[in-house]
Amino acid sequence: MPEIKIVTEVAGRICATPVQVGGTVADGDEIVLVEAMKMEIPVSAPAAGTLTSLLAEIDDLVAEGQTIAIVAS
């Protein structure tokens, strides 16, 4: 199974992780929500698969372009 790295498009704080490691995701499902400039910005799965790794936790600060999760398709 190929692994797909999921990266943030904005810098901010992780405020929610609706999918747990081991959960299945569809193309476009929200993996995490990043709070930036008082807005919650979703980071979505680019393909269907299984969330194999979550590299950030709630309240972690993330940088633009940072890998935050890995999905195996």
PQR file with spaces between the fields and no chain letter, atoms N, CA, C, O and H, PARSE charges and radii, in Angstrom:
ATOM       1  N    MET     1       0.830   -1.182    0.000 -0.4000 1.5000
ATOM       2  CA   MET     1       0.000    0.000    0.000 -0.0000 2.0000
ATOM       3  C    MET     1       0.876    1.248    0.000  0.5500 1.7000
ATOM       4  O    MET     1       1.746    1.394    0.859 -0.5500 1.4000
ATOM       5  N    PRO     2       0.659    2.136   -0.942 -0.5600 1.5000
ATOM       6  CA   PRO     2       1.436    3.383   -0.925  0.2800 2.0000
ATOM       7  C    PRO     2       0.986    4.300    0.205  0.5500 1.7000
ATOM       8  O    PRO     2      -0.189    4.337    0.569 -0.5500 1.4000
ATOM       9  N    GLU     3       1.945    5.035    0.749 -0.4000 1.5000
ATOM      10  CA   GLU     3       1.642    5.980    1.816 -0.0000 2.0000
ATOM      11  C    GLU     3       1.533    7.381    1.237  0.5500 1.7000
ATOM      12  O    GLU     3       2.329    7.782    0.389 -0.5500 1.4000
ATOM      13  H    GLU     3       2.900    5.005    0.454  0.4000 1.0000
ATOM      14  N    ILE     4       0.545    8.112    1.703 -0.4000 1.5000
ATOM      15  CA   ILE     4       0.320    9.480    1.266 -0.0000 2.0000
ATOM      16  C    ILE     4       0.534   10.392    2.460  0.5500 1.7000
ATOM      17  O    ILE     4      -0.132   10.239    3.484 -0.5500 1.4000
ATOM      18  H    ILE     4      -0.103    7.786    2.392  0.4000 1.0000
ATOM      19  N    LYS     5       1.459   11.342    2.340 -0.4000 1.5000
ATOM      20  CA   LYS     5       1.698   12.308    3.410 -0.0000 2.0000
ATOM      21  C    LYS     5       0.700   13.446    3.264  0.5500 1.7000
ATOM      22  O    LYS     5       0.490   13.973    2.171 -0.5500 1.4000
ATOM      23  H    LYS     5       2.000   11.466    1.508  0.4000 1.0000
ATOM      24  N    ILE     6       0.090   13.817    4.383 -0.4000 1.5000
ATOM      25  CA   ILE     6      -0.880   14.909    4.397 -0.0000 2.0000
ATOM      26  C    ILE     6      -0.213   16.090    5.083  0.5500 1.7000
ATOM      27  O    ILE     6       0.269   15.971    6.209 -0.5500 1.4000
ATOM      28  H    ILE     6       0.260   13.389    5.270  0.4000 1.0000
ATOM      29  N    VAL     7      -0.187   17.233    4.398 -0.4000 1.5000
ATOM      30  CA   VAL     7       0.488   18.423    4.920 -0.0000 2.0000
ATOM      31  C    VAL     7      -0.504   19.562    5.105  0.5500 1.7000
ATOM      32  O    VAL     7      -1.541   19.612    4.445 -0.5500 1.4000
ATOM      33  H    VAL     7      -0.578   17.329    3.483  0.4000 1.0000
ATOM      34  N    THR     8      -0.173   20.475    6.012 -0.4000 1.5000
ATOM      35  CA   THR     8      -1.007   21.648    6.235 -0.0000 2.0000
ATOM      36  C    THR     8      -0.694   22.705    5.185  0.5500 1.7000
ATOM      37  O    THR     8       0.432   22.805    4.698 -0.5500 1.4000
ATOM      38  H    THR     8       0.669   20.434    6.549  0.4000 1.0000
ATOM      39  N    GLU     9      -1.704   23.484    4.850 -0.4000 1.5000
ATOM      40  CA   GLU     9      -1.506   24.594    3.922 -0.0000 2.0000
ATOM      41  C    GLU     9      -1.330   25.909    4.659  0.5500 1.7000
ATOM      42  O    GLU     9      -0.964   26.922    4.063 -0.5500 1.4000
ATOM      43  H    GLU     9      -2.619   23.402    5.246  0.4000 1.0000
ATOM      44  N    VAL    10      -1.596   25.886    5.978 -0.4000 1.5000
ATOM      45  CA   VAL    10      -1.462   27.097    6.789 -0.0000 2.0000
ATOM      46  C    VAL    10      -0.768   26.757    8.104  0.5500 1.7000
ATOM      47  O    VAL    10      -0.787   25.614    8.561 -0.5500 1.4000
ATOM      48  H    VAL    10      -1.893   25.063    6.461  0.4000 1.0000
ATOM      49  N    ALA    11      -0.164   27.764    8.693 -0.4000 1.5000
ATOM      50  CA   ALA    11       0.401   27.607   10.032 -0.0000 2.0000
ATOM      51  C    ALA    11      -0.697   27.898   11.041  0.5500 1.7000
ATOM      52  O    ALA    11      -1.564   28.739   10.803 -0.5500 1.4000
ATOM      53  H    ALA    11      -0.148   28.693    8.322  0.4000 1.0000
ATOM      54  N    GLY    12      -0.658   27.199   12.166 -0.4000 1.5000
ATOM      55  CA   GLY    12      -1.657   27.431   13.202 -0.0000 2.0000
ATOM      56  C    GLY    12      -1.578   26.400   14.297  0.5500 1.7000
ATOM      57  O    GLY    12      -0.538   25.781   14.521 -0.5500 1.4000
ATOM      58  H    GLY    12       0.046   26.516   12.360  0.4000 1.0000
ATOM      59  N    ARG    13      -2.718   26.220   14.991 -0.4000 1.5000
ATOM      60  CA   ARG    13      -2.807   25.295   16.119 -0.0000 2.0000
ATOM      61  C    ARG    13      -3.820   24.216   15.792  0.5500 1.7000
ATOM      62  O    ARG    13      -4.911   24.516   15.308 -0.5500 1.4000
ATOM      63  H    ARG    13      -3.563   26.722   14.809  0.4000 1.0000
ATOM      64  N    ILE    14      -3.472   22.957   16.054 -0.4000 1.5000
ATOM      65  CA   ILE    14      -4.416   21.864   15.847 -0.0000 2.0000
ATOM      66  C    ILE    14      -5.531   22.000   16.880  0.5500 1.7000
ATOM      67  O    ILE    14      -5.267   22.023   18.082 -0.5500 1.4000
ATOM      68  H    ILE    14      -2.586   22.713   16.447  0.4000 1.0000
ATOM      69  N    CYS    15      -6.776   22.090   16.411 -0.4000 1.5000
ATOM      70  CA   CYS    15      -7.895   22.263   17.355 -0.0000 2.0000
ATOM      71  C    CYS    15      -8.840   21.069   17.359  0.5500 1.7000
ATOM      72  O    CYS    15      -9.675   20.967   18.257 -0.5500 1.4000
ATOM      73  H    CYS    15      -6.990   22.072   15.434  0.4000 1.0000
ATOM      74  N    ALA    16      -8.740   20.158   16.385 -0.4000 1.5000
ATOM      75  CA   ALA    16      -9.585   18.955   16.385 -0.0000 2.0000
ATOM      76  C    ALA    16      -8.958   17.891   15.494  0.5500 1.7000
ATOM      77  O    ALA    16      -8.309   18.188   14.491 -0.5500 1.4000
ATOM      78  H    ALA    16      -8.062   20.241   15.655  0.4000 1.0000
ATOM      79  N    THR    17      -9.175   16.634   15.897 -0.4000 1.5000
ATOM      80  CA   THR    17      -8.729   15.494   15.101 -0.0000 2.0000
ATOM      81  C    THR    17      -9.900   14.519   14.995  0.5500 1.7000
ATOM      82  O    THR    17      -9.993   13.579   15.785 -0.5500 1.4000
ATOM      83  H    THR    17      -9.702   16.393   16.712  0.4000 1.0000
ATOM      84  N    PRO    18     -10.801   14.732   14.020 -0.5600 1.5000
ATOM      85  CA   PRO    18     -12.009   13.918   13.928  0.2800 2.0000
ATOM      86  C    PRO    18     -11.787   12.451   13.564  0.5500 1.7000
ATOM      87  O    PRO    18     -12.676   11.627   13.777 -0.5500 1.4000
ATOM      88  N    VAL    19     -10.623   12.112   13.022 -0.4000 1.5000
ATOM      89  CA   VAL    19     -10.345   10.722   12.646 -0.0000 2.0000
ATOM      90  C    VAL    19      -9.229   10.193   13.531  0.5500 1.7000
ATOM      91  O    VAL    19      -8.228   10.875   13.752 -0.5500 1.4000
ATOM      92  H    VAL    19      -9.901   12.782   12.849  0.4000 1.0000
ATOM      93  N    GLN    20      -9.398    8.982   14.036 -0.4000 1.5000
ATOM      94  CA   GLN    20      -8.386    8.347   14.877 -0.0000 2.0000
ATOM      95  C    GLN    20      -7.492    7.444   14.030  0.5500 1.7000
ATOM      96  O    GLN    20      -7.909    6.970   12.974 -0.5500 1.4000
ATOM      97  H    GLN    20     -10.211    8.427   13.857  0.4000 1.0000
ATOM      98  N    VAL    21      -6.283    7.210   14.485 -0.4000 1.5000
ATOM      99  CA   VAL    21      -5.366    6.295   13.803 -0.0000 2.0000
ATOM     100  C    VAL    21      -6.044    4.932   13.675  0.5500 1.7000
ATOM     101  O    VAL    21      -6.616    4.421   14.638 -0.5500 1.4000
ATOM     102  H    VAL    21      -5.944    7.595   15.344  0.4000 1.0000
ATOM     103  N    GLY    22      -5.975    4.358   12.495 -0.4000 1.5000
ATOM     104  CA   GLY    22      -6.623    3.084   12.210 -0.0000 2.0000
ATOM     105  C    GLY    22      -7.982    3.252   11.553  0.5500 1.7000
ATOM     106  O    GLY    22      -8.551    2.290   11.037 -0.5500 1.4000
ATOM     107  H    GLY    22      -5.511    4.773   11.713  0.4000 1.0000
ATOM     108  N    GLY    23      -8.502    4.474   11.571 -0.4000 1.5000
ATOM     109  CA   GLY    23      -9.800    4.749   10.954 -0.0000 2.0000
ATOM     110  C    GLY    23      -9.676    4.877    9.449  0.5500 1.7000
ATOM     111  O    GLY    23      -8.610    5.205    8.929 -0.5500 1.4000
ATOM     112  H    GLY    23      -8.039    5.256   11.990  0.4000 1.0000
ATOM     113  N    THR    24     -10.765    4.619    8.758 -0.4000 1.5000
ATOM     114  CA   THR    24     -10.770    4.755    7.309 -0.0000 2.0000
ATOM     115  C    THR    24     -11.260    6.144    6.933  0.5500 1.7000
ATOM     116  O    THR    24     -12.095    6.732    7.621 -0.5500 1.4000
ATOM     117  H    THR    24     -11.631    4.353    9.181  0.4000 1.0000
ATOM     118  N    VAL    25     -10.730    6.656    5.835 -0.4000 1.5000
ATOM     119  CA   VAL    25     -11.116    7.967    5.331 -0.0000 2.0000
ATOM     120  C    VAL    25     -11.440    7.864    3.851  0.5500 1.7000
ATOM     121  O    VAL    25     -10.893    7.025    3.134 -0.5500 1.4000
ATOM     122  H    VAL    25     -10.052    6.178    5.277  0.4000 1.0000
ATOM     123  N    ALA    26     -12.334    8.727    3.410 -0.4000 1.5000
ATOM     124  CA   ALA    26     -12.651    8.841    1.993 -0.0000 2.0000
ATOM     125  C    ALA    26     -11.930   10.062    1.437  0.5500 1.7000
ATOM     126  O    ALA    26     -11.481   10.925    2.192 -0.5500 1.4000
ATOM     127  H    ALA    26     -12.777    9.409    3.992  0.4000 1.0000
ATOM     128  N    ASP    27     -11.825   10.128    0.138 -0.4000 1.5000
ATOM     129  CA   ASP    27     -11.223   11.286   -0.510 -0.0000 2.0000
ATOM     130  C    ASP    27     -11.986   12.538   -0.077  0.5500 1.7000
ATOM     131  O    ASP    27     -13.198   12.623   -0.274 -0.5500 1.4000
ATOM     132  H    ASP    27     -12.190    9.427   -0.475  0.4000 1.0000
ATOM     133  N    GLY    28     -11.288   13.502    0.507 -0.4000 1.5000
ATOM     134  CA   GLY    28     -11.904   14.750    0.935 -0.0000 2.0000
ATOM     135  C    GLY    28     -12.331   14.794    2.390  0.5500 1.7000
ATOM     136  O    GLY    28     -12.729   15.855    2.872 -0.5500 1.4000
ATOM     137  H    GLY    28     -10.303   13.432    0.667  0.4000 1.0000
ATOM     138  N    ASP    29     -12.264   13.673    3.110 -0.4000 1.5000
ATOM     139  CA   ASP    29     -12.613   13.672    4.534 -0.0000 2.0000
ATOM     140  C    ASP    29     -11.632   14.525    5.325  0.5500 1.7000
ATOM     141  O    ASP    29     -10.440   14.556    5.020 -0.5500 1.4000
ATOM     142  H    ASP    29     -11.941   12.812    2.718  0.4000 1.0000
ATOM     143  N    GLU    30     -12.139   15.221    6.346 -0.4000 1.5000
ATOM     144  CA   GLU    30     -11.281   16.032    7.198 -0.0000 2.0000
ATOM     145  C    GLU    30     -10.458   15.144    8.127  0.5500 1.7000
ATOM     146  O    GLU    30     -10.999   14.274    8.810 -0.5500 1.4000
ATOM     147  H    GLU    30     -13.107   15.196    6.593  0.4000 1.0000
ATOM     148  N    ILE    31      -9.150   15.370    8.145 -0.4000 1.5000
ATOM     149  CA   ILE    31      -8.248   14.620    9.018 -0.0000 2.0000
ATOM     150  C    ILE    31      -8.025   15.403   10.308  0.5500 1.7000
ATOM     151  O    ILE    31      -8.112   14.845   11.402 -0.5500 1.4000
ATOM     152  H    ILE    31      -8.710   16.076    7.591  0.4000 1.0000
ATOM     153  N    VAL    32      -7.738   16.700   10.177 -0.4000 1.5000
ATOM     154  CA   VAL    32      -7.571   17.587   11.333 -0.0000 2.0000
ATOM     155  C    VAL    32      -8.144   18.955   10.982  0.5500 1.7000
ATOM     156  O    VAL    32      -8.370   19.278    9.816 -0.5500 1.4000
ATOM     157  H    VAL    32      -7.667   17.153    9.289  0.4000 1.0000
ATOM     158  N    LEU    33      -8.371   19.750   12.029 -0.4000 1.5000
ATOM     159  CA   LEU    33      -8.745   21.150   11.851 -0.0000 2.0000
ATOM     160  C    LEU    33      -7.634   21.999   12.455  0.5500 1.7000
ATOM     161  O    LEU    33      -7.198   21.762   13.581 -0.5500 1.4000
ATOM     162  H    LEU    33      -8.187   19.488   12.977  0.4000 1.0000
ATOM     163  N    VAL    34      -7.184   22.989   11.693 -0.4000 1.5000
ATOM     164  CA   VAL    34      -6.130   23.893   12.140 -0.0000 2.0000
ATOM     165  C    VAL    34      -6.766   25.263   12.384  0.5500 1.7000
ATOM     166  O    VAL    34      -7.429   25.819   11.508 -0.5500 1.4000
ATOM     167  H    VAL    34      -7.539   23.181   10.778  0.4000 1.0000
ATOM     168  N    GLU    35      -6.554   25.791   13.579 -0.4000 1.5000
ATOM     169  CA   GLU    35      -7.041   27.130   13.889 -0.0000 2.0000
ATOM     170  C    GLU    35      -5.974   28.137   13.484  0.5500 1.7000
ATOM     171  O    GLU    35      -4.842   28.094   13.966 -0.5500 1.4000
ATOM     172  H    GLU    35      -6.016   25.339   14.290  0.4000 1.0000
ATOM     173  N    ALA    36      -6.359   29.048   12.586 -0.4000 1.5000
ATOM     174  CA   ALA    36      -5.451   30.093   12.120 -0.0000 2.0000
ATOM     175  C    ALA    36      -6.266   31.365   11.898  0.5500 1.7000
ATOM     176  O    ALA    36      -7.299   31.333   11.230 -0.5500 1.4000
ATOM     177  H    ALA    36      -7.278   29.083   12.195  0.4000 1.0000
ATOM     178  N    MET    37      -5.816   32.449   12.440 -0.4000 1.5000
ATOM     179  CA   MET    37      -6.486   33.739   12.298 -0.0000 2.0000
ATOM     180  C    MET    37      -7.957   33.664   12.725  0.5500 1.7000
ATOM     181  O    MET    37      -8.833   34.224   12.066 -0.5500 1.4000
ATOM     182  H    MET    37      -4.977   32.475   12.983  0.4000 1.0000
ATOM     183  N    LYS    38      -8.213   32.968   13.831 -0.4000 1.5000
ATOM     184  CA   LYS    38      -9.545   32.807   14.419 -0.0000 2.0000
ATOM     185  C    LYS    38     -10.522   32.058   13.511  0.5500 1.7000
ATOM     186  O    LYS    38     -11.737   32.198   13.652 -0.5500 1.4000
ATOM     187  H    LYS    38      -7.502   32.513   14.366  0.4000 1.0000
ATOM     188  N    MET    39      -9.989   31.266   12.583 -0.4000 1.5000
ATOM     189  CA   MET    39     -10.811   30.428   11.710 -0.0000 2.0000
ATOM     190  C    MET    39     -10.329   28.983   11.847  0.5500 1.7000
ATOM     191  O    MET    39      -9.152   28.734   12.110 -0.5500 1.4000
ATOM     192  H    MET    39      -9.002   31.152   12.469  0.4000 1.0000
ATOM     193  N    GLU    40     -11.249   28.041   11.666 -0.4000 1.5000
ATOM     194  CA   GLU    40     -10.880   26.625   11.657 -0.0000 2.0000
ATOM     195  C    GLU    40     -10.771   26.177   10.213  0.5500 1.7000
ATOM     196  O    GLU    40     -11.748   26.205    9.465 -0.5500 1.4000
ATOM     197  H    GLU    40     -12.204   28.244   11.452  0.4000 1.0000
ATOM     198  N    ILE    41      -9.580   25.767    9.831 -0.4000 1.5000
ATOM     199  CA   ILE    41      -9.306   25.376    8.454 -0.0000 2.0000
ATOM     200  C    ILE    41      -9.102   23.864    8.403  0.5500 1.7000
ATOM     201  O    ILE    41      -8.203   23.332    9.055 -0.5500 1.4000
ATOM     202  H    ILE    41      -8.786   25.745   10.438  0.4000 1.0000
ATOM     203  N    PRO    42      -9.950   23.164    7.615 -0.5600 1.5000
ATOM     204  CA   PRO    42      -9.817   21.713    7.543  0.2800 2.0000
ATOM     205  C    PRO    42      -8.624   21.288    6.691  0.5500 1.7000
ATOM     206  O    PRO    42      -8.291   21.922    5.689 -0.5500 1.4000
ATOM     207  N    VAL    43      -7.998   20.203    7.116 -0.4000 1.5000
ATOM     208  CA   VAL    43      -6.956   19.551    6.320 -0.0000 2.0000
ATOM     209  C    VAL    43      -7.561   18.214    5.918  0.5500 1.7000
ATOM     210  O    VAL    43      -7.863   17.377    6.770 -0.5500 1.4000
ATOM     211  H    VAL    43      -8.269   19.688    7.929  0.4000 1.0000
ATOM     212  N    SER    44      -7.735   18.020    4.615 -0.4000 1.5000
ATOM     213  CA   SER    44      -8.480   16.871    4.111 -0.0000 2.0000
ATOM     214  C    SER    44      -7.587   15.796    3.510  0.5500 1.7000
ATOM     215  O    SER    44      -6.458   16.056    3.093 -0.5500 1.4000
ATOM     216  H    SER    44      -7.490   18.700    3.923  0.4000 1.0000
ATOM     217  N    ALA    45      -8.120   14.593    3.479 -0.4000 1.5000
ATOM     218  CA   ALA    45      -7.422   13.468    2.859 -0.0000 2.0000
ATOM     219  C    ALA    45      -7.480   13.625    1.341  0.5500 1.7000
ATOM     220  O    ALA    45      -8.556   13.865    0.793 -0.5500 1.4000
ATOM     221  H    ALA    45      -9.036   14.382    3.818  0.4000 1.0000
ATOM     222  N    PRO    46      -6.343   13.494    0.648 -0.5600 1.5000
ATOM     223  CA   PRO    46      -6.332   13.614   -0.809  0.2800 2.0000
ATOM     224  C    PRO    46      -6.774   12.331   -1.523  0.5500 1.7000
ATOM     225  O    PRO    46      -6.960   12.327   -2.740 -0.5500 1.4000
ATOM     226  N    ALA    47      -6.941   11.245   -0.761 -0.4000 1.5000
ATOM     227  CA   ALA    47      -7.357    9.967   -1.332 -0.0000 2.0000
ATOM     228  C    ALA    47      -7.962    9.102   -0.228  0.5500 1.7000
ATOM     229  O    ALA    47      -7.730    9.337    0.958 -0.5500 1.4000
ATOM     230  H    ALA    47      -6.791   11.248    0.227  0.4000 1.0000
ATOM     231  N    ALA    48      -8.730    8.115   -0.629 -0.4000 1.5000
ATOM     232  CA   ALA    48      -9.320    7.183    0.336 -0.0000 2.0000
ATOM     233  C    ALA    48      -8.248    6.233    0.861  0.5500 1.7000
ATOM     234  O    ALA    48      -7.285    5.915    0.163 -0.5500 1.4000
ATOM     235  H    ALA    48      -8.919    7.924   -1.593  0.4000 1.0000
ATOM     236  N    GLY    49      -8.434    5.784    2.105 -0.4000 1.5000
ATOM     237  CA   GLY    49      -7.491    4.840    2.687 -0.0000 2.0000
ATOM     238  C    GLY    49      -7.667    4.728    4.181  0.5500 1.7000
ATOM     239  O    GLY    49      -8.735    5.025    4.717 -0.5500 1.4000
ATOM     240  H    GLY    49      -9.216    6.042    2.672  0.4000 1.0000
ATOM     241  N    THR    50      -6.606    4.295    4.856 -0.4000 1.5000
ATOM     242  CA   THR    50      -6.599    4.130    6.308 -0.0000 2.0000
ATOM     243  C    THR    50      -5.583    5.086    6.911  0.5500 1.7000
ATOM     244  O    THR    50      -4.444    5.168    6.451 -0.5500 1.4000
ATOM     245  H    THR    50      -5.739    4.054    4.421  0.4000 1.0000
ATOM     246  N    LEU    51      -6.005    5.811    7.950 -0.4000 1.5000
ATOM     247  CA   LEU    51      -5.093    6.718    8.640 -0.0000 2.0000
ATOM     248  C    LEU    51      -4.113    5.866    9.449  0.5500 1.7000
ATOM     249  O    LEU    51      -4.500    5.225   10.426 -0.5500 1.4000
ATOM     250  H    LEU    51      -6.930    5.744    8.324  0.4000 1.0000
ATOM     251  N    THR    52      -2.851    5.863    9.040 -0.4000 1.5000
ATOM     252  CA   THR    52      -1.857    5.020    9.713 -0.0000 2.0000
ATOM     253  C    THR    52      -1.050    5.771   10.755  0.5500 1.7000
ATOM     254  O    THR    52      -0.495    5.159   11.667 -0.5500 1.4000
ATOM     255  H    THR    52      -2.537    6.384    8.246  0.4000 1.0000
ATOM     256  N    SER    53      -0.977    7.099   10.631 -0.4000 1.5000
ATOM     257  CA   SER    53      -0.181    7.870   11.576 -0.0000 2.0000
ATOM     258  C    SER    53      -0.717    9.291   11.665  0.5500 1.7000
ATOM     259  O    SER    53      -1.043    9.911   10.653 -0.5500 1.4000
ATOM     260  H    SER    53      -1.428    7.596    9.890  0.4000 1.0000
ATOM     261  N    LEU    54      -0.803    9.795   12.890 -0.4000 1.5000
ATOM     262  CA   LEU    54      -1.184   11.181   13.142 -0.0000 2.0000
ATOM     263  C    LEU    54       0.010   11.819   13.844  0.5500 1.7000
ATOM     264  O    LEU    54       0.329   11.455   14.976 -0.5500 1.4000
ATOM     265  H    LEU    54      -0.539    9.290   13.712  0.4000 1.0000
ATOM     266  N    LEU    55       0.669   12.764   13.187 -0.4000 1.5000
ATOM     267  CA   LEU    55       1.935   13.314   13.666 -0.0000 2.0000
ATOM     268  C    LEU    55       1.785   14.595   14.480  0.5500 1.7000
ATOM     269  O    LEU    55       2.781   15.205   14.869 -0.5500 1.4000
ATOM     270  H    LEU    55       0.410   13.059   12.267  0.4000 1.0000
ATOM     271  N    ALA    56       0.545   15.006   14.739 -0.4000 1.5000
ATOM     272  CA   ALA    56       0.293   16.200   15.545 -0.0000 2.0000
ATOM     273  C    ALA    56      -0.913   15.923   16.442  0.5500 1.7000
ATOM     274  O    ALA    56      -1.828   15.188   16.071 -0.5500 1.4000
ATOM     275  H    ALA    56      -0.265   14.511   14.423  0.4000 1.0000
ATOM     276  N    GLU    57      -0.893   16.525   17.624 -0.4000 1.5000
ATOM     277  CA   GLU    57      -1.979   16.351   18.582 -0.0000 2.0000
ATOM     278  C    GLU    57      -2.693   17.676   18.792  0.5500 1.7000
ATOM     279  O    GLU    57      -2.201   18.728   18.384 -0.5500 1.4000
ATOM     280  H    GLU    57      -0.150   17.123   17.926  0.4000 1.0000
ATOM     281  N    ILE    58      -3.847   17.620   19.425 -0.4000 1.5000
ATOM     282  CA   ILE    58      -4.590   18.833   19.732 -0.0000 2.0000
ATOM     283  C    ILE    58      -3.701   19.785   20.536  0.5500 1.7000
ATOM     284  O    ILE    58      -2.993   19.370   21.454 -0.5500 1.4000
ATOM     285  H    ILE    58      -4.247   16.766   19.756  0.4000 1.0000
ATOM     286  N    ASP    59      -3.754   21.051   20.176 -0.4000 1.5000
ATOM     287  CA   ASP    59      -2.985   22.158   20.757 -0.0000 2.0000
ATOM     288  C    ASP    59      -1.546   22.249   20.255  0.5500 1.7000
ATOM     289  O    ASP    59      -0.832   23.176   20.637 -0.5500 1.4000
ATOM     290  H    ASP    59      -4.329   21.388   19.431  0.4000 1.0000
ATOM     291  N    ASP    60      -1.098   21.318   19.411 -0.4000 1.5000
ATOM     292  CA   ASP    60       0.236   21.441   18.806 -0.0000 2.0000
ATOM     293  C    ASP    60       0.230   22.581   17.793  0.5500 1.7000
ATOM     294  O    ASP    60      -0.756   22.787   17.086 -0.5500 1.4000
ATOM     295  H    ASP    60      -1.678   20.565   19.100  0.4000 1.0000
ATOM     296  N    LEU    61       1.333   23.319   17.728 -0.4000 1.5000
ATOM     297  CA   LEU    61       1.504   24.345   16.703 -0.0000 2.0000
ATOM     298  C    LEU    61       2.146   23.687   15.488  0.5500 1.7000
ATOM     299  O    LEU    61       3.103   22.924   15.615 -0.5500 1.4000
ATOM     300  H    LEU    61       2.134   23.152   18.303  0.4000 1.0000
ATOM     301  N    VAL    62       1.607   23.993   14.308 -0.4000 1.5000
ATOM     302  CA   VAL    62       2.130   23.416   13.076 -0.0000 2.0000
ATOM     303  C    VAL    62       2.510   24.540   12.114  0.5500 1.7000
ATOM     304  O    VAL    62       1.946   25.634   12.156 -0.5500 1.4000
ATOM     305  H    VAL    62       0.830   24.613   14.204  0.4000 1.0000
ATOM     306  N    ALA    63       3.471   24.246   11.254 -0.4000 1.5000
ATOM     307  CA   ALA    63       3.942   25.206   10.263 -0.0000 2.0000
ATOM     308  C    ALA    63       3.326   24.892    8.906  0.5500 1.7000
ATOM     309  O    ALA    63       2.923   23.759    8.641 -0.5500 1.4000
ATOM     310  H    ALA    63       3.928   23.357   11.220  0.4000 1.0000
ATOM     311  N    GLU    64       3.259   25.889    8.065 -0.4000 1.5000
ATOM     312  CA   GLU    64       2.775   25.686    6.703 -0.0000 2.0000
ATOM     313  C    GLU    64       3.666   24.653    6.009  0.5500 1.7000
ATOM     314  O    GLU    64       4.892   24.757    6.047 -0.5500 1.4000
ATOM     315  H    GLU    64       3.587   26.809    8.279  0.4000 1.0000
ATOM     316  N    GLY    65       3.045   23.664    5.379 -0.4000 1.5000
ATOM     317  CA   GLY    65       3.799   22.628    4.672 -0.0000 2.0000
ATOM     318  C    GLY    65       4.264   21.479    5.537  0.5500 1.7000
ATOM     319  O    GLY    65       4.938   20.573    5.045 -0.5500 1.4000
ATOM     320  H    GLY    65       2.050   23.580    5.348  0.4000 1.0000
ATOM     321  N    GLN    66       3.917   21.492    6.833 -0.4000 1.5000
ATOM     322  CA   GLN    66       4.327   20.431    7.752 -0.0000 2.0000
ATOM     323  C    GLN    66       3.480   19.181    7.538  0.5500 1.7000
ATOM     324  O    GLN    66       2.261   19.271    7.398 -0.5500 1.4000
ATOM     325  H    GLN    66       3.370   22.227    7.233  0.4000 1.0000
ATOM     326  N    THR    67       4.124   18.017    7.513 -0.4000 1.5000
ATOM     327  CA   THR    67       3.390   16.753    7.422 -0.0000 2.0000
ATOM     328  C    THR    67       2.736   16.488    8.773  0.5500 1.7000
ATOM     329  O    THR    67       3.403   16.500    9.808 -0.5500 1.4000
ATOM     330  H    THR    67       5.115   17.944    7.627  0.4000 1.0000
ATOM     331  N    ILE    68       1.417   16.248    8.756 -0.4000 1.5000
ATOM     332  CA   ILE    68       0.705   16.037   10.014 -0.0000 2.0000
ATOM     333  C    ILE    68       0.056   14.656   10.110  0.5500 1.7000
ATOM     334  O    ILE    68      -0.345   14.231   11.194 -0.5500 1.4000
ATOM     335  H    ILE    68       0.876   16.239    7.915  0.4000 1.0000
ATOM     336  N    ALA    69      -0.046   13.959    8.985 -0.4000 1.5000
ATOM     337  CA   ALA    69      -0.673   12.634    9.008 -0.0000 2.0000
ATOM     338  C    ALA    69      -0.215   11.829    7.803  0.5500 1.7000
ATOM     339  O    ALA    69       0.277   12.373    6.815 -0.5500 1.4000
ATOM     340  H    ALA    69       0.280   14.304    8.105  0.4000 1.0000
ATOM     341  N    ILE    70      -0.393   10.507    7.916 -0.4000 1.5000
ATOM     342  CA   ILE    70      -0.072    9.612    6.810 -0.0000 2.0000
ATOM     343  C    ILE    70      -1.257    8.679    6.587  0.5500 1.7000
ATOM     344  O    ILE    70      -1.783    8.087    7.529 -0.5500 1.4000
ATOM     345  H    ILE    70      -0.794   10.066    8.719  0.4000 1.0000
ATOM     346  N    VAL    71      -1.666    8.557    5.326 -0.4000 1.5000
ATOM     347  CA   VAL    71      -2.764    7.678    4.942 -0.0000 2.0000
ATOM     348  C    VAL    71      -2.209    6.619    4.011  0.5500 1.7000
ATOM     349  O    VAL    71      -1.464    6.938    3.085 -0.5500 1.4000
ATOM     350  H    VAL    71      -1.239    9.038    4.561  0.4000 1.0000
ATOM     351  N    ALA    72      -2.560    5.364    4.241 -0.4000 1.5000
ATOM     352  CA   ALA    72      -2.195    4.274    3.339 -0.0000 2.0000
ATOM     353  C    ALA    72      -3.401    4.003    2.459  0.5500 1.7000
ATOM     354  O    ALA    72      -4.498    3.750    2.957 -0.5500 1.4000
ATOM     355  H    ALA    72      -3.165    5.104    4.993  0.4000 1.0000
ATOM     356  N    SER    73      -3.199    4.055    1.148 -0.4000 1.5000
ATOM     357  CA   SER    73      -4.319    3.845    0.230 -0.0000 2.0000
ATOM     358  C    SER    73      -4.283    2.468   -0.374  0.5500 1.7000
ATOM     359  O    SER    73      -5.154    2.121   -1.172 -0.5500 1.4000
ATOM     360  H    SER    73      -2.308    4.261    0.743  0.4000 1.0000
